[in-house]
Structure formats: C-alpha cells, structure tokens
Amino acid sequence: MSIDQYAPCPCGNGKKVKFCKCVDNAQDLEKVYKLIQGGQAVAALDRINQLLQEAPNTAWLLATKSELSLQLQEFEVFIQTSERFLQLKPDNPLALSMKSMAVGIERGPAEEAARYLLDSFAESREDLHPITLTSITMLLGSLRATGDLSVAGFWINMFENLASEEVQAPFDKSSLNLLCRTPVTDLPIPRDAPYRERMTEVGALTKTFRYGQAESKLRAILRDFPDSPGPLSALLICQLAQLNRSGVADTARKLSVNKDVSEENRLYYGALALEVSADDELHSPQRIRYHEIADDEAAIQLLRSNSNTFEDNGDEGKRVQAAIVGDEVPAKCVFSVFDGSIREPGDHVSHQGTVAVFGKQTDRPCRVLVLASNVVGQRAEVDEIIESLDLGAELELSKPASFGFYTTVLERAHVKPGETIGPIEKSAQAKLVVRDCLNMPLNLFDGKSPLEIHEDESQRFKLLCFLYHLECSQVSGLTLSAVHDIYSGLDLEIPKSNLRIVGNEIKLDGPIDLLRFDFSSEDVEDQFLLAVYSEMVQLGSERKIRELCGVMYGRPELMKDPELRSMVIGQVIGQESNPDRVSELIDELYDAAIELKAPVGQIVLEKMGMLASQGKDQEAQLYLVDKIKKHPDDPYLLSFLQRVQGMQQPGGVPPAASPVANDSGLVLPGNEPSAPAQGESKLWIPGS
Ligand SMILES: [Zn+2]
C-alpha cells in the first residue's frame, strides 16, 4: 500500500501530499499511517517521536502527533505539540483550529478560542477539517458553561452556512433568542459617504472571516466620522463574530440612540443591548427568603396540609435546592406552590415558587428556603406560607440565587386541575403568558412591571425594546395574538409586519417582519406559506415554525406532499395535548412514511409507547405485533427487539415521546416523570 499522492497532506494546510512538499520522506509517512490505520496509536506516536528527534520542525509530524495525543487524551502533550506546530506554521488552518481547542482545554477565554477559529476559517481552502468541527462544538460548550449563550446564536448561524451541515450545539439552540442569530444586516452607506471605498475593503475582509482586521479598519473610519450608522453596524457584526459581548452591548447601545437610524432598527439595537448586557436588566427579581426554623417536621406537616402546595418527591429537586444553600445533604422536603385561582372547572393554576425544608445538621440548624416569582397579583399564596411558617433568624446565602431571567417566569409551569391533573391547552397558555408579561416586575424598570410603568413617557423606549426582545424570544405560548394582546394591554400601537412579496421574492426590512407576519389569514397563498416556511427555518425561529405548521396542516393542497406532510405533522404533534389526537396524528405520520418508503420503526415505537402510557397495554401489544409482521426488516424495530431480548429487562424500553414538554424541570402534579422509570415499565415486551 502506498499513500495517495493526491490525498490532502496530513499537515492540514489543504494542499495535496504531492504538492505540499512538507513530507520529505514518503516512506516515513506511509509507516506512520499504516500503524494508525491498524489501530496502533501508541506505536505510531513512538515512531513519530523518533522521527521528531531527527527533524523537530516537521509540520506533518507535529500535526499527526497533536491529533494522536488528542485521541489518546494526553492533553498536556496535545497542548505543547500544537503550540509548536502553530509557531512553525502560523497560517496553517489545522494548527489554528488546534490552538483554539487548546485554549478551550485550558479553559481560556472564549474570545481567544474564537479568534483562532476565525483565523482558521480565513486560511481554509478546503472543507472544514473534522478537528475544526470539534473545536466549534467545544467553543459552544464553553459558552454554555459560562452561561454566555447570548452571542452563541451568531456563531451557530455562521458555521451552519460554512460547514453546510447542522452544527451539533451542546445545548438546545432552539431556545436561543433570535436577535443574535440574524442581526440586522449592515445599515446602508450613503451614496456620497466619503468612507464608501473603505467600507468596500471592510466588506471584503468580513467575507473571508478576517473580522479582527475589519474591526481595525472600522475603528479608523469611526475616528474620522464618529457615530456613522453604517460603520457602527458593521463593527457590531465584527464584535458578534469575535464573541466580544461587552463590545456588542456598547455598540448596540450607541446605535439604539443614533438619530440617523430608523425607529424600527433603533428598537432592534436597544433589544440587542439588553440581550447581551451583563447587568441582569432582563431579570425578574425573585422573592428569596432563607431562615432558620425551630422545627422542621412541624413545617413539613404544615406545608403538606396546605392545599396550594404539591410535594416534589424527586431527588433531583432536593439536590438542586441544597446546592443553592451550599449543603452537601439534599433538602428534606421540597414543595411547589401553586396559586389558588381554581374557582371553577377549566381554571388553571400557575407555579408560584418552591419551598425547601432542610433538616438539622451538626453545624447547621433546621432551615427553610423560599424562592418565588414576584408577578403582581400572584403573590398571596407564597406570602401566606411565609407568614404561617414560624421563621427564625434570617440567614445569608453564600452566593445569591439568580435564576430570574424573565422567560423563565413566562414559561413557569401551569397546570389544569381536573379528574386527572394535566397540562393546559396552548390557547390557555397564551392567556397566561399575556397576564404574566404585563405583571412581572423587571430590573429594567427598577422592579416595576410593564403595566405599572406603561404610562411613564420616560420609560417608553425601554418598554418597546423589551417587547422587541420578547417578540424575538422562543417563549412557548407566545402566539401572534398574545403579542398583540400584550401591546394593546399596554396601550401601545400593535406593530405591523413589513413583509411583502415582490415578484416571487419575499422582502423584509428585518427578521422581525417574519415574526410579526400573520400567516393564518386565508388570503395567504399556499406557495407563499411555503416560502415563508423556508425563511423561518433559516431564521431558526422554532416558535414561529410551530405556529406556521399549524396553519399549513390545514391546507389540503400542501399536505399532498408526503415529505412536507411528515415535517408538518411532527411539529403539530408537539403542540397537541389531547392523547387521542396525538395517537391519530402518529397514524398520519405512519401513512406519510409509507408513502415516502421511509422506515417506520420509530413511529411505530412512539405509537406503542403512547398507547401504553394511556394504559392500553393490550392495544399496544396487538399494534406492535401487527407492525412487526408488516415490516420485518425495519432497522428500528429489529434493534428494539434485539435490545429487549438481549437485556431481558423491561427498564430498557426506549421512552415514548411524550406530547407534554415540561421544560421547567419541575415535577408537577400529573406530570411526574412516569415514563419509563427504571425497571417498572408496564409495556408488554415481546418474548418476556
Ligand atoms: Zn504538508
């Protein structure tokens, strides 16, 4: 076997081996790669080390050694070797990606890791190296770890365009606010602007990922022509790309008060400044009480007998509460408090907060911790509990608990008590979002709610920026009519969409026009809905995609296409809370898959889980047997059967996709994590 002279050179500079010339001796290369391909990484590394003694500055040896040491998880070696590799080849895209990764491994600043990655893209001529993709994932992971996801959206978009594949973000990217994902593109440069030519140079630099250089040029332009909106908006893009969060906040704030920027765009920049600001302005202040109590058992009895509480028996919640107060031992009991607004059937209750009781420890007394939302008109039940508990001395939390981003208040759990306590319908959820949005206090308004400040002219711009931010959020239940209700509830004009069709093209002034467009109107043509759909997918607006799919599902002509149909039904299922309806929808999904000649196994298993979770075990059994007969070669069904037979343990059944997404992480009445707790699944298992 000999190395293909036309394969990319292992040094990663993008040239073919034949033309790279960094390999002096093809025999060495062949020997090393033979060992690697034979799975003998350690032997290959030994060989490389020998070769490096003779020729310490050989790029392909350093590159391969870095890669191998990464595989073997010898991070020290990786960091040293990749450092040497970069010193030797400062423009090599692989060396730059590796350096970015080394920064990540050493937990260096994300901006630095980003800078090396951008340099790597700038130098890349070929498709992205797998190492580069790993570097991106690592960078996104470190953003998540530092809770700095506000700027991550821009990166995800940039890489999805670059890598022409989905970036596997190590977090749920559909929860990201859209403000960063698709920034308002460069503001127009006046035709007679004296810096016009220099802006063309900036454009050429940003096109090739040289954002650092572009930034220097822009700063020079802004020194000569301060506060020009065009250069400022281009600077903002450079800062987003370089993950310079405080820079983004600063520039966005400048643009938001710039008289030469349109009102609409000023609101966008104001909202963006709020999104990236480190000042917690978008947090809703919580009520936090942490006190000594004399008798933990008495407190628990009291909480259990309170009709507004629900005891959370999961261990996770107890550990989370303990972490907040810095205890090693989990909380003794945790209660969720719901409001008592159940006056007639159909009313809903909303989660108000949690009360945790901690037992006595050698160095600590019994204690109680209350964390509650502070929505106006929604405080009585928690207040009542605080009063009824015989609280002793107030204690200090070692680090202040802060999980009050406003979206968590809007997405707090709401449940509908009834024969079986279940989740609530989307329309009811929308009403609650409107209520909470008007009444939740925000740091931005010095602890007052939008309703409390809406008549204050001096707060008007801030209020509109907040609402713009809200419209770009992915809060579930925030339908277009909910948005309208919020604006009219605050006596504000309802914002209009500037979306229009010119020829066959959709024209927008900004991404917000997509979000504000009412596509439920019957006048909107099928083809237009399709076009909006693909724009939405590009934008990454999960919330609006769900809404749009609900509309498309009702268009018979569109639903003739099985591929589109299965995509649409997938979204519709996620919004349906009625289990019988979910069951029907899964059948429709099955039919679409048959038409597409696609594997149906996953769908079958989902339906079976669905039936079983409704207690219809027999029906589930018959259904599965029937489908296995029909599709004996289906890979999912086969692997399901193998797993079940191999494990002989019912706990291994794949979880049925639940139609109820409870993102809050709370355990709610009727929404306990019942589906499949280890070893107690009620599913019928073939062969058991
Ligand atoms: Zn080479």
Boltz pocket constraint, residues with backbone or C-beta under 6 A from the ligand:
constraints:
  - pocket:
      binder: B
      contacts: [[A, 9], [A, 10], [A, 11], [A, 12], [A, 13], [A, 15], [A, 20], [A, 21], [A, 22], [A, 23], [A, 59], [A, 60]]
      max_distance: 6.0
